[in-house]
Amino acid sequence: SNDKSFLSIEQMATIESSWHRVCSIRGLNGNCLDTFDQVFYHKLFELEPRTRALFEVDIFEQGVKLMKVLAYLTTTARKLTSNNIEEVKKLGARHKVYGVEPSFFEAFKEALLWTLERFLTIQDSWNEEIRQSWTFVLDLLCSTMIKAAKSNSLVRQQKKKLKLLEQQTRRDFDGIDNNNNDNDNSDEDEKSNHKSCVLM
């Protein structure tokens, strides 16, 4: 089969096992508030302050989403193949609609690697193999998403899907909201309504 995984078996195992160790740590230095997601976002906003504007939901709520996404990523890393990389491309186009700039991806990668090192150093389990494996998969994801964000056709497709999602959401809350549902939204309105979906 030509559908070959981008990651080696060793890289997959390293990513999965290191993430399991991260999840076993309840906070830095015994502080339950210094969770992985909150430490990550603090570092991300420090590296690239403009990313803060992408999040309108509570950052703790966003942190729950981040952890779910990372858990999904680590358990499906073996599925990152030439045939299904299309899903990653769609995600990249979607992030373009959300307002994510190419430079934000580098900050995301740097903040994530920094946070992984902070947490795994607690268990004396951070090493070059872990760094290289995570760097490889993050470089793959970020470069694929950045390239997809430059595709006008992909971005238009994702913009249309988000518009339909927004319309469906409005119908669900028809009796709660006022009767302005038929008004067209600007691009800024659309971004605003979906900022909580941004994964980084």
Z-matrix of the N, CA and C atoms (Angstrom, degrees):
N
C 1 1.452
C 2 1.525 1 109.92
N 3 1.365 2 115.55 1 143.14
C 4 1.457 3 120.07 2 178.28
C 5 1.518 4 111.98 3 -84.94
N 6 1.336 5 115.79 4 -5.77
C 7 1.470 6 120.15 5 -177.45
C 8 1.523 7 109.73 6 -83.05
N 9 1.310 8 115.60 7 75.78
C 10 1.460 9 121.66 8 -175.15
C 11 1.517 10 111.04 9 -93.75
N 12 1.333 11 115.64 10 139.86
C 13 1.457 12 119.95 11 179.28
C 14 1.521 13 110.20 12 -68.54
N 15 1.332 14 116.11 13 144.13
C 16 1.454 15 120.73 14 177.89
C 17 1.530 16 111.07 15 -74.58
N 18 1.335 17 116.86 16 -23.75
C 19 1.462 18 121.40 17 -177.98
C 20 1.525 19 110.41 18 -103.25
N 21 1.316 20 114.39 19 147.13
C 22 1.458 21 118.93 20 174.83
C 23 1.525 22 109.45 21 -78.24
N 24 1.319 23 116.65 22 164.23
C 25 1.470 24 120.97 23 178.03
C 26 1.527 25 110.06 24 -59.60
N 27 1.332 26 116.14 25 -38.45
C 28 1.468 27 120.75 26 -179.98
C 29 1.527 28 111.23 27 -65.37
N 30 1.331 29 116.36 28 -41.86
C 31 1.467 30 120.02 29 179.17
C 32 1.530 31 110.91 30 -64.05
N 33 1.330 32 116.47 31 -42.70
C 34 1.463 33 120.73 32 178.60
C 35 1.526 34 110.66 33 -59.44
N 36 1.323 35 116.08 34 -46.78
C 37 1.462 36 121.05 35 -178.15
C 38 1.528 37 110.79 36 -64.38
N 39 1.324 38 116.68 37 -39.25
C 40 1.469 39 121.19 38 179.80
C 41 1.521 40 110.84 39 -64.47
N 42 1.317 41 117.19 40 -44.23
C 43 1.463 42 121.50 41 -179.69
C 44 1.524 43 110.60 42 -65.03
N 45 1.321 44 117.01 43 -46.10
C 46 1.465 45 120.85 44 -178.38
C 47 1.530 46 111.55 45 -63.56
N 48 1.328 47 116.66 46 -47.34
C 49 1.471 48 119.88 47 -176.54
C 50 1.525 49 111.61 48 -68.62
N 51 1.325 50 117.43 49 -37.82
C 52 1.472 51 119.67 50 179.61
C 53 1.515 52 110.62 51 -68.13
N 54 1.323 53 117.70 52 -36.13
C 55 1.459 54 120.11 53 178.53
C 56 1.526 55 111.09 54 -67.80
N 57 1.326 56 117.38 55 -38.18
C 58 1.461 57 120.43 56 176.95
C 59 1.526 58 110.68 57 -60.56
N 60 1.344 59 116.37 58 -37.75
C 61 1.465 60 119.88 59 178.58
C 62 1.522 61 110.94 60 -67.68
N 63 1.341 62 116.22 61 -40.22
C 64 1.466 63 120.42 62 177.64
C 65 1.525 64 110.40 63 -58.59
N 66 1.329 65 116.26 64 -44.24
C 67 1.465 66 121.46 65 -177.28
C 68 1.522 67 113.11 66 -67.58
N 69 1.315 68 116.72 67 -17.03
C 70 1.463 69 119.83 68 179.26
C 71 1.525 70 112.13 69 -84.43
N 72 1.341 71 116.61 70 -9.06
C 73 1.473 72 121.26 71 -178.93
C 74 1.531 73 108.83 72 -95.10
N 75 1.313 74 116.81 73 124.12
C 76 1.458 75 121.62 74 -173.74
C 77 1.528 76 114.66 75 -89.98
N 78 1.302 77 117.15 76 7.56
C 79 1.463 78 119.93 77 179.42
C 80 1.513 79 110.11 78 146.66
N 81 1.310 80 116.41 79 154.90
C 82 1.465 81 120.45 80 179.43
C 83 1.520 82 110.72 81 -71.52
N 84 1.316 83 116.08 82 134.85
C 85 1.467 84 122.02 83 176.70
C 86 1.530 85 112.85 84 52.82
N 87 1.328 86 115.51 85 33.82
C 88 1.454 87 119.98 86 177.26
C 89 1.516 88 114.69 87 76.66
N 90 1.329 89 117.38 88 3.65
C 91 1.469 90 121.20 89 179.67
C 92 1.531 91 108.70 90 -88.06
N 93 1.331 92 116.52 91 111.11
C 94 1.469 93 120.67 92 -175.59
C 95 1.522 94 112.67 93 -68.60
N 96 1.350 95 117.67 94 -13.00
C 97 1.463 96 120.45 95 177.95
C 98 1.530 97 111.82 96 -84.90
N 99 1.331 98 115.72 97 -22.14
C 100 1.469 99 120.01 98 178.05
C 101 1.517 100 109.96 99 -85.96
N 102 1.333 101 115.01 100 61.56
C 103 1.463 102 120.08 101 -179.94
C 104 1.527 103 109.95 102 -77.54
N 105 1.319 104 116.22 103 165.26
C 106 1.461 105 120.93 104 -177.00
C 107 1.518 106 111.66 105 -54.34
N 108 1.338 107 116.38 106 -48.08
C 109 1.466 108 119.93 107 -176.20
C 110 1.523 109 112.19 108 -63.93
N 111 1.343 110 117.15 109 -41.36
C 112 1.466 111 119.77 110 -177.97
C 113 1.527 112 111.91 111 -70.76
N 114 1.325 113 116.68 112 -37.59
C 115 1.469 114 120.57 113 176.32
C 116 1.530 115 109.42 114 -65.02
N 117 1.343 116 115.56 115 -40.10
C 118 1.468 117 120.46 116 178.42
C 119 1.528 118 110.86 117 -61.06
N 120 1.333 119 117.36 118 -50.04
C 121 1.465 120 119.49 119 -176.81
C 122 1.524 121 112.03 120 -65.86
N 123 1.322 122 116.76 121 -35.55
C 124 1.465 123 119.96 122 176.48
C 125 1.527 124 109.79 123 -59.64
N 126 1.331 125 116.23 124 -43.17
C 127 1.466 126 121.04 125 179.88
C 128 1.522 127 111.02 126 -69.87
N 129 1.335 128 116.99 127 -40.94
C 130 1.464 129 120.87 128 179.31
C 131 1.525 130 111.21 129 -59.76
N 132 1.339 131 116.50 130 -46.50
C 133 1.461 132 120.73 131 -178.97
C 134 1.526 133 111.29 132 -67.83
N 135 1.323 134 116.03 133 -28.54
C 136 1.465 135 120.20 134 176.98
C 137 1.531 136 110.08 135 -70.59
N 138 1.336 137 116.27 136 -42.30
C 139 1.463 138 121.24 137 -178.38
C 140 1.526 139 112.20 138 -73.35
N 141 1.334 140 116.00 139 -39.75
C 142 1.461 141 121.17 140 -176.83
C 143 1.532 142 109.03 141 -140.91
N 144 1.342 143 117.24 142 84.64
C 145 1.465 144 121.83 143 -175.91
C 146 1.529 145 114.28 144 -55.30
N 147 1.331 146 117.49 145 -27.10
C 148 1.463 147 120.32 146 -177.77
C 149 1.529 148 112.42 147 -66.84
N 150 1.335 149 117.45 148 -19.00
C 151 1.469 150 119.21 149 -179.57
C 152 1.525 151 111.34 150 -69.38
N 153 1.323 152 117.40 151 -22.10
C 154 1.465 153 120.26 152 -178.33
C 155 1.528 154 111.37 153 -59.58
N 156 1.321 155 116.71 154 -33.86
C 157 1.463 156 121.02 155 -178.14
C 158 1.532 157 112.79 156 -68.78
N 159 1.323 158 117.01 157 -12.76
C 160 1.468 159 120.15 158 -179.58
C 161 1.524 160 112.39 159 -75.27
N 162 1.319 161 116.51 160 -17.40
C 163 1.460 162 120.27 161 -172.75
C 164 1.525 163 111.51 162 -111.17
N 165 1.312 164 114.91 163 117.76
C 166 1.458 165 119.67 164 176.58
C 167 1.522 166 111.31 165 -103.69
N 168 1.334 167 116.87 166 -20.23
C 169 1.463 168 119.28 167 177.94
C 170 1.520 169 109.06 168 -79.21
N 171 1.318 170 115.76 169 165.33
C 172 1.456 171 121.49 170 175.71
C 173 1.520 172 109.11 171 -57.17
N 174 1.333 173 117.13 172 135.80
C 175 1.462 174 120.53 173 -174.21
C 176 1.526 175 111.81 174 -66.40
N 177 1.334 176 117.24 175 -23.76
C 178 1.462 177 119.48 176 175.95
C 179 1.526 178 109.88 177 -72.03
N 180 1.321 179 115.19 178 -38.43
C 181 1.472 180 119.96 179 176.41
C 182 1.528 181 110.10 180 -64.89
N 183 1.337 182 115.79 181 -41.57
C 184 1.453 183 120.28 182 178.01
C 185 1.524 184 110.63 183 -64.58
N 186 1.332 185 116.16 184 -33.90
C 187 1.458 186 120.37 185 179.11
C 188 1.512 187 112.67 186 -63.06
N 189 1.332 188 116.03 187 -36.97
C 190 1.471 189 120.61 188 177.16
C 191 1.527 190 109.43 189 -61.96
N 192 1.340 191 115.91 190 -42.03
C 193 1.465 192 120.55 191 179.03
C 194 1.518 193 110.97 192 -63.80
N 195 1.334 194 115.62 193 -43.02
C 196 1.465 195 119.86 194 179.93
C 197 1.520 196 111.26 195 -59.00
N 198 1.332 197 116.62 196 -46.12
C 199 1.467 198 120.56 197 -178.08
C 200 1.529 199 111.11 198 -63.62
N 201 1.322 200 116.76 199 -36.30
C 202 1.469 201 120.35 200 177.82
C 203 1.526 202 110.37 201 -66.29
N 204 1.326 203 115.73 202 -41.12
C 205 1.460 204 120.27 203 -179.85
C 206 1.531 205 110.82 204 -66.04
N 207 1.330 206 116.47 205 -43.69
C 208 1.465 207 119.89 206 179.62
C 209 1.527 208 111.14 207 -65.74
N 210 1.321 209 116.30 208 -37.39
C 211 1.469 210 119.97 209 177.10
C 212 1.519 211 109.83 210 -63.47
N 213 1.331 212 115.72 211 -42.34
C 214 1.466 213 120.90 212 178.62
C 215 1.521 214 110.13 213 -63.76
N 216 1.334 215 115.76 214 -43.64
C 217 1.465 216 120.46 215 -179.66
C 218 1.518 217 111.62 216 -60.13
N 219 1.327 218 116.22 217 -45.60
C 220 1.461 219 119.46 218 -175.83
C 221 1.537 220 112.26 219 -68.93
N 222 1.318 221 116.75 220 -31.17
C 223 1.472 222 118.77 221 -179.33
C 224 1.524 223 112.32 222 -86.34
N 225 1.327 224 116.97 223 -13.72
C 226 1.470 225 119.62 224 -179.31
C 227 1.524 226 111.87 225 -116.40
N 228 1.317 227 116.40 226 12.97
C 229 1.470 228 119.83 227 179.36
C 230 1.519 229 111.00 228 -56.86
N 231 1.314 230 116.41 229 -33.67
C 232 1.466 231 120.40 230 -179.46
C 233 1.532 232 111.43 231 -68.29
N 234 1.339 233 116.26 232 -15.27
C 235 1.469 234 119.78 233 -179.91
C 236 1.526 235 112.41 234 -92.33
N 237 1.321 236 116.64 235 2.94
C 238 1.458 237 119.80 236 177.36
C 239 1.526 238 108.37 237 -78.35
N 240 1.325 239 114.83 238 87.16
C 241 1.455 240 121.37 239 -177.50
C 242 1.523 241 109.86 240 -119.82
N 243 1.323 242 114.84 241 170.33
C 244 1.461 243 120.10 242 -179.08
C 245 1.516 244 112.07 243 -62.27
N 246 1.325 245 117.32 244 -27.21
C 247 1.463 246 120.66 245 -178.51
C 248 1.521 247 113.37 246 -80.31
N 249 1.327 248 118.18 247 -35.58
C 250 1.472 249 118.49 248 -176.01
C 251 1.528 250 113.50 249 -107.68
N 252 1.330 251 116.61 250 13.35
C 253 1.464 252 119.49 251 176.06
C 254 1.528 253 110.14 252 -67.19
N 255 1.346 254 116.01 253 -10.85
C 256 1.468 255 120.63 254 178.76
C 257 1.528 256 111.38 255 -58.94
N 258 1.335 257 116.90 256 -33.96
C 259 1.469 258 120.01 257 179.62
C 260 1.519 259 111.04 258 -64.15
N 261 1.325 260 116.06 259 -36.13
C 262 1.463 261 120.93 260 178.04
C 263 1.531 262 109.75 261 -68.12
N 264 1.329 263 116.16 262 -37.46
C 265 1.462 264 120.55 263 178.48
C 266 1.527 265 110.40 264 -63.17
N 267 1.330 266 116.03 265 -41.46
C 268 1.468 267 120.11 266 178.64
C 269 1.525 268 110.37 267 -62.33
N 270 1.322 269 115.31 268 -39.14
C 271 1.467 270 119.97 269 179.31
C 272 1.522 271 110.35 270 -64.01
N 273 1.331 272 116.11 271 -38.97
C 274 1.457 273 120.31 272 178.52
C 275 1.520 274 112.16 273 -64.03
N 276 1.326 275 116.14 274 -42.44
C 277 1.467 276 120.69 275 178.38
C 278 1.521 277 110.58 276 -65.36
N 279 1.339 278 116.44 277 -36.89
C 280 1.458 279 121.33 278 179.72
C 281 1.533 280 109.98 279 -65.02
N 282 1.327 281 116.19 280 -40.17
C 283 1.460 282 119.58 281 179.89
C 284 1.528 283 111.42 282 -65.86
N 285 1.328 284 116.92 283 -29.79
C 286 1.458 285 120.52 284 175.43
C 287 1.528 286 109.46 285 -63.37
N 288 1.337 287 116.48 286 -40.82
C 289 1.467 288 121.18 287 177.79
C 290 1.523 289 110.27 288 -64.13
N 291 1.331 290 116.71 289 -37.12
C 292 1.466 291 120.74 290 -179.63
C 293 1.521 292 112.46 291 -68.83
N 294 1.336 293 116.85 292 -18.29
C 295 1.460 294 119.63 293 -179.13
C 296 1.519 295 113.79 294 104.71
N 297 1.333 296 117.18 295 12.65
C 298 1.464 297 120.92 296 179.84
C 299 1.526 298 109.78 297 -75.73
N 300 1.328 299 116.54 298 128.01
C 301 1.463 300 121.99 299 179.23
C 302 1.534 301 109.80 300 -93.08
N 303 1.336 302 117.60 301 152.74
C 304 1.469 303 120.91 302 -179.13
C 305 1.530 304 114.10 303 -51.65
N 306 1.344 305 116.25 304 -38.31
C 307 1.470 306 119.71 305 -178.01
C 308 1.525 307 112.16 306 -66.06
N 309 1.335 308 117.14 307 -21.56
C 310 1.462 309 120.63 308 -178.99
C 311 1.532 310 111.03 309 -67.26
N 312 1.323 311 116.17 310 -29.78
C 313 1.462 312 119.86 311 -177.92
C 314 1.526 313 111.60 312 -65.25
N 315 1.331 314 115.46 313 -38.62
C 316 1.464 315 119.68 314 178.84
C 317 1.526 316 109.91 315 -65.23
N 318 1.335 317 116.52 316 -40.63
C 319 1.463 318 120.69 317 177.71
C 320 1.519 319 110.52 318 -64.23
N 321 1.333 320 116.62 319 -40.11
C 322 1.464 321 122.06 320 177.81
C 323 1.523 322 110.21 321 -59.84
N 324 1.325 323 115.91 322 -48.58
C 325 1.469 324 120.64 323 -179.07
C 326 1.530 325 110.98 324 -62.28
N 327 1.325 326 116.42 325 -46.30
C 328 1.465 327 120.77 326 -178.19
C 329 1.533 328 111.05 327 -63.63
N 330 1.334 329 115.95 328 -42.38
C 331 1.470 330 119.98 329 -179.80
C 332 1.521 331 111.22 330 -66.30
N 333 1.325 332 116.54 331 -38.98
C 334 1.464 333 119.81 332 -179.37
C 335 1.522 334 111.67 333 -68.10
N 336 1.327 335 117.13 334 -44.06
C 337 1.458 336 120.91 335 178.12
C 338 1.529 337 110.94 336 -63.40
N 339 1.328 338 116.25 337 -41.01
C 340 1.467 339 121.38 338 178.94
C 341 1.526 340 110.32 339 -61.71
N 342 1.340 341 116.63 340 -43.34
C 343 1.468 342 120.89 341 -178.52
C 344 1.525 343 110.89 342 -69.76
N 345 1.314 344 116.86 343 -39.91
C 346 1.467 345 120.22 344 176.53
C 347 1.529 346 110.36 345 -58.81
N 348 1.324 347 115.65 346 -44.65
C 349 1.476 348 119.52 347 179.72
C 350 1.519 349 110.92 348 -62.80
N 351 1.341 350 117.21 349 -43.42
C 352 1.461 351 120.44 350 -179.69
C 353 1.530 352 110.85 351 -58.26
N 354 1.316 353 116.84 352 -44.97
C 355 1.459 354 120.70 353 -175.29
C 356 1.532 355 112.45 354 -75.82
N 357 1.315 356 116.91 355 -41.81
C 358 1.462 357 118.95 356 -177.22
C 359 1.525 358 112.48 357 -74.97
N 360 1.328 359 116.64 358 -22.58
C 361 1.469 360 119.91 359 176.11
C 362 1.527 361 110.24 360 -65.39
N 363 1.332 362 116.43 361 -28.67
C 364 1.470 363 120.50 362 177.43
C 365 1.525 364 110.57 363 -56.65
N 366 1.327 365 115.71 364 -38.78
C 367 1.466 366 120.79 365 -178.98
C 368 1.527 367 112.37 366 -95.80
N 369 1.322 368 115.62 367 9.66
C 370 1.473 369 120.50 368 -176.87
C 371 1.523 370 111.77 369 54.81
N 372 1.336 371 116.29 370 34.75
C 373 1.461 372 119.19 371 -176.65
C 374 1.524 373 113.35 372 -114.91
N 375 1.345 374 116.74 373 2.82
C 376 1.460 375 119.23 374 177.33
C 377 1.523 376 109.51 375 -77.75
N 378 1.313 377 116.99 376 130.23
C 379 1.460 378 120.27 377 179.26
C 380 1.535 379 110.24 378 -148.92
N 381 1.310 380 115.91 379 175.88
C 382 1.464 381 121.11 380 -175.74
C 383 1.526 382 112.15 381 -65.76
N 384 1.317 383 116.85 382 -33.44
C 385 1.469 384 120.52 383 178.55
C 386 1.531 385 110.95 384 -62.14
N 387 1.337 386 116.03 385 -42.33
C 388 1.468 387 120.53 386 178.86
C 389 1.525 388 109.55 387 -66.86
N 390 1.313 389 116.93 388 -44.26
C 391 1.462 390 120.73 389 179.84
C 392 1.536 391 110.41 390 -58.63
N 393 1.321 392 116.01 391 -47.61
C 394 1.461 393 120.43 392 -176.79
C 395 1.530 394 111.62 393 -65.71
N 396 1.334 395 117.47 394 -39.60
C 397 1.464 396 120.84 395 -178.50
C 398 1.521 397 111.06 396 -66.23
N 399 1.343 398 116.08 397 -46.48
C 400 1.465 399 119.85 398 179.36
C 401 1.529 400 110.74 399 -67.24
N 402 1.331 401 117.07 400 -39.24
C 403 1.464 402 120.34 401 178.63
C 404 1.522 403 110.70 402 -61.88
N 405 1.314 404 115.76 403 -40.15
C 406 1.470 405 120.07 404 -179.77
C 407 1.523 406 111.43 405 -61.95
N 408 1.326 407 116.65 406 -50.28
C 409 1.462 408 119.44 407 -176.30
C 410 1.535 409 110.98 408 -69.59
N 411 1.325 410 117.69 409 -35.97
C 412 1.465 411 120.39 410 179.05
C 413 1.534 412 111.03 411 -69.97
N 414 1.324 413 116.85 412 -38.36
C 415 1.470 414 120.31 413 176.40
C 416 1.527 415 110.02 414 -62.66
N 417 1.333 416 115.81 415 -42.00
C 418 1.464 417 121.38 416 179.68
C 419 1.531 418 110.77 417 -61.95
N 420 1.327 419 115.91 418 -49.31
C 421 1.459 420 120.55 419 -178.52
C 422 1.525 421 111.64 420 -64.15
N 423 1.332 422 116.03 421 -47.72
C 424 1.467 423 119.90 422 -176.42
C 425 1.525 424 112.16 423 -65.88
N 426 1.336 425 117.23 424 -43.58
C 427 1.470 426 119.54 425 -179.28
C 428 1.521 427 110.74 426 -65.58
N 429 1.330 428 117.28 427 -37.79
C 430 1.467 429 121.21 428 178.60
C 431 1.522 430 111.07 429 -66.13
N 432 1.349 431 116.21 430 -42.26
C 433 1.462 432 120.88 431 -179.02
C 434 1.523 433 111.45 432 -69.69
N 435 1.328 434 117.52 433 -38.79
C 436 1.464 435 120.92 434 179.37
C 437 1.526 436 110.22 435 -64.94
N 438 1.329 437 115.87 436 -42.20
C 439 1.469 438 120.23 437 178.94
C 440 1.523 439 110.55 438 -63.58
N 441 1.339 440 116.55 439 -41.94
C 442 1.466 441 120.94 440 -179.57
C 443 1.519 442 111.43 441 -65.82
N 444 1.334 443 116.04 442 -33.34
C 445 1.472 444 120.69 443 -179.28
C 446 1.522 445 111.65 444 -66.45
N 447 1.324 446 116.49 445 -17.16
C 448 1.465 447 120.94 446 179.01
C 449 1.523 448 112.05 447 -90.80
N 450 1.338 449 115.70 448 -4.99
C 451 1.465 450 120.79 449 179.30
C 452 1.522 451 109.94 450 -88.30
N 453 1.330 452 116.57 451 108.89
C 454 1.462 453 120.77 452 -177.77
C 455 1.525 454 112.71 453 -59.81
N 456 1.337 455 116.96 454 -37.10
C 457 1.464 456 120.13 455 -178.49
C 458 1.528 457 111.16 456 -68.00
N 459 1.330 458 117.14 457 -41.06
C 460 1.462 459 120.88 458 178.44
C 461 1.521 460 111.30 459 -65.81
N 462 1.315 461 115.87 460 -41.70
C 463 1.464 462 120.53 461 -179.08
C 464 1.528 463 110.04 462 -65.42
N 465 1.324 464 116.65 463 -42.73
C 466 1.473 465 120.24 464 177.91
C 467 1.530 466 110.76 465 -60.56
N 468 1.319 467 115.87 466 -41.25
C 469 1.465 468 121.40 467 -179.94
C 470 1.520 469 111.36 468 -62.05
N 471 1.338 470 117.08 469 -44.99
C 472 1.459 471 121.13 470 -179.56
C 473 1.527 472 111.49 471 -70.92
N 474 1.334 473 115.94 472 -33.83
C 475 1.457 474 120.36 473 178.08
C 476 1.529 475 109.77 474 -63.49
N 477 1.329 476 115.73 475 -39.75
C 478 1.463 477 121.07 476 179.39
C 479 1.526 478 110.47 477 -66.00
N 480 1.331 479 116.74 478 -41.93
C 481 1.468 480 120.84 479 179.21
C 482 1.523 481 111.25 480 -63.15
N 483 1.325 482 116.43 481 -41.94
C 484 1.454 483 120.29 482 179.88
C 485 1.528 484 111.34 483 -67.36
N 486 1.325 485 115.46 484 -34.11
C 487 1.459 486 120.10 485 177.41
C 488 1.530 487 110.26 486 -64.19
N 489 1.338 488 116.04 487 -42.16
C 490 1.463 489 120.77 488 178.35
C 491 1.526 490 110.88 489 -65.37
N 492 1.340 491 115.79 490 -39.39
C 493 1.461 492 120.32 491 178.17
C 494 1.521 493 110.58 492 -63.01
N 495 1.323 494 115.01 493 -41.93
C 496 1.455 495 120.27 494 179.38
C 497 1.528 496 110.84 495 -62.43
N 498 1.333 497 116.11 496 -42.92
C 499 1.464 498 120.78 497 179.57
C 500 1.523 499 111.52 498 -63.65
N 501 1.347 500 115.80 499 -40.89
C 502 1.460 501 120.25 500 179.26
C 503 1.534 502 110.52 501 -64.82
N 504 1.336 503 115.60 502 -40.79
C 505 1.463 504 120.34 503 178.66
C 506 1.519 505 110.54 504 -61.14
N 507 1.326 506 115.83 505 -41.14
C 508 1.461 507 119.70 506 179.28
C 509 1.524 508 111.74 507 -64.30
N 510 1.335 509 115.65 508 -39.62
C 511 1.464 510 118.30 509 179.05
C 512 1.522 511 111.05 510 -63.46
N 513 1.345 512 115.28 511 -36.67
C 514 1.468 513 120.28 512 179.92
C 515 1.523 514 111.77 513 -63.57
N 516 1.343 515 115.65 514 -31.20
C 517 1.468 516 119.93 515 -178.29
C 518 1.534 517 111.76 516 -106.82
N 519 1.310 518 114.54 517 24.66
C 520 1.467 519 120.90 518 -175.62
C 521 1.525 520 113.02 519 -53.48
N 522 1.300 521 116.69 520 -42.57
C 523 1.453 522 120.22 521 -175.75
C 524 1.508 523 113.81 522 -80.12
N 525 1.342 524 116.48 523 -10.60
C 526 1.460 525 121.04 524 -177.13
C 527 1.521 526 110.78 525 -96.90
N 528 1.322 527 114.55 526 -44.12
C 529 1.454 528 119.52 527 -176.53
C 530 1.528 529 110.23 528 -81.36
N 531 1.318 530 116.41 529 172.10
C 532 1.464 531 119.64 530 175.81
C 533 1.515 532 109.50 531 -77.47
N 534 1.326 533 117.40 532 -179.21
C 535 1.457 534 119.21 533 -172.97
C 536 1.522 535 112.77 534 -94.52
N 537 1.335 536 115.37 535 41.77
C 538 1.459 537 119.63 536 176.26
C 539 1.522 538 112.26 537 -96.76
N 540 1.339 539 115.80 538 16.51
C 541 1.456 540 119.58 539 -174.13
C 542 1.520 541 113.89 540 -63.46
N 543 1.333 542 116.45 541 -23.00
C 544 1.448 543 118.43 542 -175.88
C 545 1.524 544 112.71 543 -84.39
N 546 1.330 545 116.59 544 -6.53
C 547 1.464 546 119.75 545 -179.29
C 548 1.509 547 110.65 546 -73.33
N 549 1.315 548 116.23 547 142.35
C 550 1.464 549 120.55 548 177.61
C 551 1.515 550 109.32 549 -77.54
N 552 1.333 551 115.98 550 143.55
C 553 1.463 552 121.12 551 176.88
C 554 1.513 553 110.19 552 -98.19
N 555 1.296 554 115.70 553 148.31
C 556 1.459 555 120.34 554 173.03
C 557 1.514 556 108.33 555 -78.41
N 558 1.345 557 115.78 556 170.22
C 559 1.462 558 119.80 557 177.24
C 560 1.510 559 111.00 558 -58.44
N 561 1.343 560 116.50 559 -37.33
C 562 1.459 561 119.78 560 -178.84
C 563 1.519 562 110.52 561 -65.42
N 564 1.338 563 116.59 562 -39.01
C 565 1.463 564 120.12 563 178.25
C 566 1.514 565 110.26 564 -62.95
N 567 1.336 566 115.42 565 -40.70
C 568 1.452 567 119.01 566 -177.89
C 569 1.525 568 110.44 567 -65.53
N 570 1.323 569 115.61 568 -43.06
C 571 1.459 570 118.95 569 177.66
C 572 1.517 571 110.19 570 -59.97
N 573 1.317 572 115.98 571 -45.25
C 574 1.453 573 121.14 572 -176.58
C 575 1.521 574 111.72 573 -59.91
N 576 1.333 575 116.62 574 -42.80
C 577 1.446 576 120.39 575 -177.38
C 578 1.513 577 113.30 576 -68.12
N 579 1.326 578 116.65 577 -18.48
C 580 1.465 579 119.10 578 -175.06
C 581 1.521 580 113.52 579 -118.07
N 582 1.323 581 116.84 580 10.70
C 583 1.451 582 118.59 581 -178.68
C 584 1.516 583 112.12 582 -62.23
N 585 1.326 584 116.25 583 -27.61
C 586 1.463 585 118.96 584 179.69
C 587 1.515 586 112.02 585 -68.04
N 588 1.355 587 116.48 586 -13.01
C 589 1.469 588 120.12 587 -179.04
C 590 1.512 589 112.32 588 -86.82
N 591 1.346 590 117.26 589 -12.92
C 592 1.448 591 120.14 590 -177.16
C 593 1.525 592 109.76 591 -62.42
N 594 1.329 593 116.37 592 129.18
C 595 1.461 594 119.97 593 -172.89
C 596 1.521 595 112.39 594 -82.67
N 597 1.325 596 116.81 595 -26.28
C 598 1.462 597 116.03 596 -179.51
C 599 1.505 598 111.01 597 -91.71
